[in-house]
Amino acid sequence: MIGGKAHIQRDLGPGTGMDAEWRALIHAVGLARELDLIDVVFIGDSAAVVNQANGTAKCRGGNIRHLEEFRAIISGANPPRIRHIKRSQNLAGIALARLHAR
């Protein structure tokens, strides 16, 4: 969500929940850069992705490529602020889950 508007990527192919969380963060950071937003706080309900992106947890396996892509996007800029929230507080995540009901 940026300014109350949802930005949804569709048909990204197969992947894990971690892939989806990383793709969402990378997409959000890219959008913020495109829109020249400066003082942005990114929020997510995946503690693993938030901690890996913030450099407070090790990134292993297939997630390393996501971390490398994330770092490439943020290089040369002020590091973004990324905060963890509970899933029950993630309104965008709740709305997406409803779109993709199992």
Buried (B, 14 or more C-beta within 10 A) or exposed (E): EEEEEEEEEEEEEEEEEBBBBBBBBBBBBBEBBEEEEEEBEBBBBBEBBBBBBBEEEEBEEEBEEBBEBBEEBBEEEEEBEBEBBEEEEBEBBEEBEEEEEE
